[in-house]
Amino acid sequence: MIANIMNLAGVPGYHQQVYMGLIIVLAMLIQYATGSLKH
C-alpha cells in the first residue's frame, strides 16, 4: 500500500526502498517505545 502511494506520487524506485526501510525502522521504534512504557 505504501509502495503504491509512492508510485502514484512519482517517487523513484531506489528512493522507495530507502523510505520503506525508514518507515519499518520507525514503526519498530514506536512499538518498542510504547511497549516499554507499559511495563
Buried (B, 14 or more C-beta within 10 A) or exposed (E): EEEEEBEEEEBEEEEBEEBEEEEEEEEEEEEEEEEEEEE
